[in-house]
Amino acid sequence: MSEYQVLARKYRPKDFSELLGQDHVWQALSHAINTGRIHHAYLFTGTRGVGKTTIARILAKCLNCETGVTSTPCGVCDTCVSVDSGRFIDLIEIDAASRTKVEDTRDLLENVPYAPTQGRYKVYLIDEVHMLSTHSFNALLKTLEEPPEHVKFILATTDPQKLPITIVSRCLQFVLRPLSQELLHGHLSGILQKEQIAFDETALWQLAQSAKGSVRDALSLTDQAIAFGGGQVQTDTVTQMLGLVDSLDVLALVGDIFVDNRQAVATHIQRMRMQMVDATSMLDKMVDTFHQLALVQILPDVPLDMNDAQKQAFLALAQTIPSDVLQLYYEIASKSRESVRLASTPIQALEMGILRLLAFRPLAINQMTVPVDNLTDDNLTDDNLTDDNLTDDNLTD
């Protein structure tokens, strides 16, 4: 029985043409390689699972492929195969999170002057480089600015704000963007078809949404869904696995809140309790829903990153709820999201947020608030509440 390889590793891109998204990165790198304008240090930044390490490995193949320096490595020579299998001796991958001390950096730099053992260039890939200590960064500065001709540095980080500006200024920086749900959905669909695994379209949209722009997260969740569903990816099993509520159900909840259908809202709450939904994810989804509805209202030409059924439901609800109510809903949901860490349980924060959405409405233009001090029994007599006393002149500031 052959050892199973997870989808994220099995379908890791082997060259630039297989990359999902990030066109602005691989096109710039391809042009630089083809024109011989290869920088000595690159900095790849972006959220988790968007291709930073993958692009770094492809770049190492491009520089060391036995067919020559090329933007289209052959993928079959000993060098390309070694890089793909993680055993190319001149690709030195360092996890900065576990080697933060300055002594580790000095040990690394001691080997920089020596020529490559197997390839054309010695490539140093430092992952999560922001985890290095200040002294480590200082030790790296001089070598990073003027490395030997045979050395290339590739730095990768999810938190570029923590990097010293002196490090950033010595590198050619590329920002890798999170991928759209539509792109992730198509990618998952293609992979499952190759794997001959049955799936629901709605389930794939849920997985793509939960991945939050990360290809690796999307594939890892898909692996989990296949195991959870017994070899299939179905909507009900994905919903149960992730503790999610479908986007259309969220829209139904928002619609019931707006029309003050409290019996229906109570049914939604009971269903969420039975499903043991992730309250934090539910509040995140509600915040995203109010954001998308506001966008549809104010900027109808902005494309929505969702399937057709969701788009139709969003458009219908956006025409129903006034914009000022949506703005209030967004603020309430955002504050409820922040209160999760203070509540006794996350579900308590979620339910209190829903109750606030039911309780509050924006003030009308001609509606006024009365200071509490003026609400005494003497001021609320029938004589003081006559029509003559409620004229516009008497209700001025």
BAMAR-40241 format. One record per residue (C-alpha): residue in three letters; x, y, z. Coordinates in steps of 0.001 Angstrom, whole numbers. Each point is the difference from the previous one (the first is absolute). Example, Ala and Ser with C-alpha at 12.3 -4.5 7.8 and 13.67 -1.06 7.14 Angstrom:
BEGIN
    aa         X         Y         Z
   ALA     12300     -4500      7800
   SER      1370      3440      -660
END
This chain:
BEGIN
    aa         X         Y         Z
   MET         0         0         0
   SER      1560      3302     -1121
   GLU       317      2815      2493
   TYR     -2728      2639      -389
   GLN      1172      3494      -893
   VAL     -2157      2897      1151
   LEU     -1556      2163     -2694
   ALA      1989      3103       962
   ARG      3269     -1834      -704
   LYS     -1199     -2094     -2930
   TYR     -1251      3030     -1916
   ARG      2746      2466       954
   PRO       891      1897     -3210
   LYS      3247     -1109     -1657
   ASP       484      3045     -2256
   PHE     -1398      3497      -522
   SER     -2652     -1183     -2473
   GLU     -1639     -2130      2707
   LEU      -263      2820      2541
   LEU     -3488       986      1095
   GLY      -293      3760      -159
   GLN      2995      2229       874
   ASP       451       897     -3674
   HIS      1683      3273       924
   VAL      2720     -1927      1847
   TRP       866     -2807     -2367
   GLN      -142      2233     -3086
   ALA      2466      2444      1561
   LEU      2306     -2852      1016
   SER      -243     -1608     -3454
   HIS       903      3251     -1736
   ALA      2913       575      2373
   ILE      1357     -3503      -652
   ASN      -450       237     -3779
   THR      1746      3383      -166
   GLY      2773      -911      2442
   ARG     -1037      2608      2585
   ILE       -61     -2323      3006
   HIS        89      1731      3369
   HIS      2172     -1387      2785
   ALA     -2748       147      2662
   TYR     -3782      -437      -213
   LEU     -2636       569      2671
   PHE     -3346     -1786      -351
   THR     -2754      1175      2326
   GLY     -3604     -1121       382
   THR     -2379     -2000      2119
   ARG       451     -3715       606
   GLY      -352     -2476     -2843
   VAL        81      2393     -2966
   GLY      3215     -1300     -1601
   LYS      3016      1692      1595
   THR      2052     -3170       559
   THR     -1260     -1545     -3244
   ILE      1146      2971     -2095
   ALA      3356       -24      1804
   ARG       549     -3663      -923
   ILE     -1031       585     -3600
   LEU      2445      2907      -150
   ALA      2751     -2280      1343
   LYS      -774     -2463     -2827
   CYS        70      2792     -2572
   LEU      3463      1065      1158
   ASN      1480     -3501       222
   CYS     -1740     -2029     -2713
   GLU      2552     -2030     -1983
   THR     -1395      1424     -3257
   GLY      1218      3446      1101
   VAL     -1443      3004      1798
   THR     -3571        38     -1274
   SER     -3501      1054      1028
   THR     -1282     -3417     -1142
   PRO      2014     -2685      1822
   CYS      -128     -3439     -1577
   GLY     -1252     -1761      3138
   VAL      1752     -3283      -917
   CYS      3713       646       561
   ASP      1689     -1052      3239
   THR       -53      3563      1320
   CYS     -3720       574      -616
   VAL      -905     -3404      1457
   SER      2190       659      3046
   VAL     -1641      3377       638
   ASP     -3484     -1504      -331
   SER       864     -2786      2441
   GLY      1662      2373      2480
   ARG      3497     -1440      -219
   PHE      1845      2534     -2173
   ILE      3115       753      2026
   ASP       427      3572     -1285
   LEU     -3522      1045       996
   ILE       392       752      3692
   GLU     -3379       465      1687
   ILE        95      1592      3445
   ASP     -2927       299      2388
   ALA       689      3327      1695
   ALA     -2593      -746      2681
   SER      2216     -2767      1400
   ARG      3344      1691      -699
   THR      -444      3477      1399
   LYS      3356       399      1795
   VAL      2875      1991     -1448
   GLU      2265     -3055       363
   ASP     -2230     -1905     -2436
   THR       230      2829     -2530
   ARG      3790       173       314
   ASP       285     -3756      -550
   LEU     -2119       441     -3114
   LEU      2108      2856     -1353
   GLU      3262     -1876       521
   ASN      -886     -2286     -2913
   VAL     -1113      2771     -2369
   PRO      3446       620     -1614
   TYR       398     -3637     -1054
   ALA      -955      -952     -3561
   PRO     -3120     -2095      -717
   THR       447     -3746       307
   GLN     -2440     -1207     -2638
   GLY     -1682      2904     -1762
   ARG       761      3329     -1632
   TYR     -1176      2153      2902
   LYS      -260      -526      3728
   VAL     -3500      1119      1028
   TYR      -800       882      3607
   LEU     -3728      -102       775
   ILE      -748      1525      3421
   ASP     -3631      -614       921
   GLU     -1850      2148      2576
   VAL      2990      2325       -50
   HIS     -1765      2509      2268
   MET       644     -2377      2918
   LEU      3751       708       -22
   SER      1397      2016      2887
   THR      1323      3537      -412
   HIS      3591     -1234       287
   SER      -684     -2624     -2669
   PHE     -1277      2660     -2371
   ASN      3073      2127       654
   ALA      2276     -2976      -713
   LEU     -1854      -597     -3276
   LEU       124      3562     -1303
   LYS      3447       103     -1615
   THR      -255     -3393     -1671
   LEU     -3530       768     -1227
   GLU      1193      3245     -1575
   GLU      3049     -1436     -1802
   PRO      -190     -3800      -178
   PRO      2384     -2041     -2174
   GLU      -949      -430     -3653
   HIS      -996     -3625       548
   VAL     -2442       736      2860
   LYS     -3654      1039      -138
   PHE     -2131       804      3044
   ILE     -3769      -547        95
   LEU     -1805      1264      3102
   ALA     -3622      -897       741
   THR     -2267      1401      2699
   THR     -3638       334       968
   ASP       707      3130      2066
   PRO      2162      2464     -1963
   GLN      -713      2844      2446
   LYS      2369     -1643      2473
   LEU      2932       115     -2421
   PRO      2598      2765       432
   ILE      -108      2487     -2837
   THR      3693      -649      -553
   ILE      -848     -3602      -957
   VAL     -2946       935     -2224
   SER      2025      2623     -1889
   ARG      2585     -2619      -984
   CYS     -2576     -2315     -1587
   LEU     -2295       -38     -2999
   GLN     -3413      -312      1651
   PHE     -3052     -1797     -1372
   VAL     -3355       -14      1779
   LEU     -1976     -3205      -564
   ARG     -3748       542       148
   PRO     -2707     -2225      1466
   LEU     -1897     -1868     -2693
   SER     -3658       552      -827
   GLN     -2671     -2522       930
   GLU      -811      -510     -3675
   LEU      3622      -885      -805
   LEU       251     -2379      2962
   HIS     -3328     -1624      -911
   GLY      1188      -709     -3535
   HIS      3308     -1355      1280
   LEU     -1679     -2373      2465
   SER     -2466     -1140     -2647
   GLY      2799      -884     -2416
   ILE      1968     -1910      2642
   LEU     -3016     -2030      1186
   GLN      -816      -915     -3582
   LYS      3560     -1264      -463
   GLU      -288     -1953      3247
   GLN     -3404     -1360     -1154
   ILE     -1706      1131      3208
   ALA     -3691       937       -36
   PHE      -814      3479      1291
   ASP     -2717      2634       323
   GLU       561      3450     -1473
   THR     -1381      1622      3159
   ALA      2464     -1951      2136
   LEU      2916      1275     -2080
   TRP     -1203      3592       400
   GLN      -108      -531      3763
   LEU      3549     -1372        -1
   ALA      1238      2852     -2193
   GLN     -1605      2553      2284
   SER      1423     -1591      3152
   ALA      3515       -31     -1496
   LYS        38      3829        20
   GLY      2184       281     -3082
   SER      2502     -2740       911
   VAL       566     -2811     -2501
   ARG      1628     -2242      2597
   ASP     -2868       497      2447
   ALA     -2516      -770     -2747
   LEU      1754     -3269      -884
   SER       466      -978      3655
   LEU     -3688       604       689
   THR      -862     -2033     -3096
   ASP      2133     -2896      1276
   GLN     -1856       235      3304
   ALA     -3375       116     -1741
   ILE       836     -3103     -2071
   ALA       885     -1927      3150
   PHE     -3032      1325      1873
   GLY     -2364      -787     -2871
   GLY      1278     -3512      -658
   GLY      1603       745     -3357
   GLN     -2474      2677     -1108
   VAL      -290      3750       490
   GLN     -3624       791       793
   THR     -1609      3202      1258
   ASP     -1462     -1409      3199
   THR      3243     -1664      1084
   VAL      2064      3141      -749
   THR     -2455      2145      1940
   GLN       134     -2390      2935
   MET      3780      -339      -161
   LEU       679      3739       -33
   GLY     -2803       951      2374
   LEU     -1257      2456     -2588
   VAL     -3337      1475      -993
   ASP      -618       285     -3724
   SER       199      3502     -1461
   LEU     -3622      -209     -1146
   ASP     -1026      -895      3569
   VAL      1847      3086      1252
   LEU     -1916      2116     -2488
   ALA     -3258     -1581      1182
   LEU       939       847      3605
   VAL       760      3614      -933
   GLY     -3299       266     -1874
   ASP     -1945     -1368      2977
   ILE      1772      2446      2326
   PHE      -893      2941     -2234
   VAL     -3714      -859      -172
   ASP        40      -720      3767
   ASN     -1141     -3600      -440
   ARG      1030     -1076      3496
   GLN     -1399     -3494      -256
   ALA      2129      -673     -3078
   VAL      3075      1544      1685
   ALA      -544     -2282      3002
   THR       -87     -2959     -2392
   HIS      3316      1119     -1522
   ILE      1582       235      3455
   GLN     -1294     -3436       979
   ARG      1366     -1499     -3216
   MET      3415      1562       600
   ARG        52     -1438      3525
   MET      -840     -3470     -1295
   GLN      2678       215     -2698
   MET      2503      1374      2541
   VAL      1140      2603     -2507
   ASP      3260      1865       459
   ALA     -1308      3283      1436
   THR      3087      1965     -1040
   SER      -248     -1216     -3601
   MET     -3727       764        15
   LEU       623      3578      1132
   ASP      2736       338     -2619
   LYS     -2460     -1182     -2631
   MET     -2630      2473      1202
   VAL      2503      2861      -155
   ASP      1020     -1086     -3521
   THR     -3684      -209      -978
   PHE      -765      3551      1147
   HIS      3133      1213     -1781
   GLN     -1006     -1678     -3265
   LEU     -3581      1294       268
   ALA      1261      3548       533
   LEU      2288      -321     -3005
   VAL     -2867     -1214     -2185
   GLN     -2121      2964      1085
   ILE      2554      2772      -379
   LEU      2289     -1431     -2707
   PRO     -2104     -2425     -2070
   ASP      2736      -391     -2635
   VAL      2448     -1613      2468
   PRO       202     -3750      -830
   LEU     -1101     -2426      2708
   ASP      2289     -2956       741
   MET     -2732     -2658       354
   ASN     -2167     -2397     -1981
   ASP     -3098       989     -2015
   ALA     -2553     -1089      2620
   GLN      1732      2084      2658
   LYS       221      3008     -2330
   GLN     -3753       -79      -684
   ALA      -800      -295      3701
   PHE      2369      2873       855
   LEU     -1477      2271     -2660
   ALA     -3551      -715      1180
   LEU       804       690      3667
   ALA      2036      3120      -812
   GLN     -3090      1528     -1615
   THR     -2021      -686      3161
   ILE      2146      1329      2863
   PRO       656      3766       146
   SER      3630      1087      -102
   ASP       -70      1656      3445
   VAL     -1309     -3220      1559
   LEU      2790     -1968     -1698
   GLN      2620      2361      1396
   LEU     -1427      -462      3501
   TYR      -113     -3778      -458
   TYR      3656       -11     -1047
   GLU      1067      1939      3092
   ILE     -2004     -2265      2325
   ALA      1413     -3177     -1575
   SER      3568      1365       139
   LYS      -352       905      3685
   SER     -1505     -3423       700
   ARG      3004     -1606     -1692
   GLU      2317      1920      2323
   SER     -2030     -1028      3059
   VAL       553     -3736      -591
   ARG      3113       -40      2187
   LEU     -1862      1750      2843
   ALA     -3154     -2131       -24
   SER      -452     -3106      2125
   THR      -311     -2066     -3189
   PRO       369       932     -3687
   ILE     -3602     -1040      -724
   GLN     -1147      2464      2662
   ALA      1710      2840     -1856
   LEU     -1612     -1160     -3263
   GLU     -3505      -166      1461
   MET       345      3391      1723
   GLY      1119      1457     -3308
   ILE     -3118     -1369     -1699
   LEU     -2172      1428      2799
   ARG      1604      3419      -473
   LEU      -706      -180     -3717
   LEU     -3644      -599       890
   ALA      -154      2722      2645
   PHE      1651      2986     -1703
   ARG     -1057      2090     -2985
   PRO      1441      3284     -1316
   LEU     -1777      3173      1126
   ALA     -2270      1562     -2583
   ILE       910      3455     -1302
   ASN     -2864      1698      1873
   GLN       461     -2123      3112
   MET      1525      1613      3079
   THR      1465     -1255      3243
   VAL     -1052      1552      3306
   PRO      2473       353      2872
   VAL      -874     -2269      2905
   ASP       -62      2991      2366
   ASN     -3009      1387     -1871
   LEU     -2012     -3213       339
   THR     -1374       822      3474
   ASP     -3598      -670       917
   ASP      -649      3759       212
   ASN      1101       531     -3591
   LEU     -2012     -2952     -1337
   THR     -3451      1202      1077
   ASP     -2861        32     -2469
   ASP       -27      3812       105
   ASN      3607       190     -1238
   LEU      -565     -2516     -2800
   THR     -2640      1984     -1901
   ASP       309       639     -3704
   ASP       732      3680       670
   ASN      3076      -909      2049
   LEU      1306     -2408     -2620
   THR       456      2546     -2786
   ASP      3291       283     -1868
   ASP       803      3255      1812
   ASN      -266     -1708      3408
   LEU      2130     -2951     -1084
   THR      3098      1993      -918
   ASP      3256      -349      1807
END
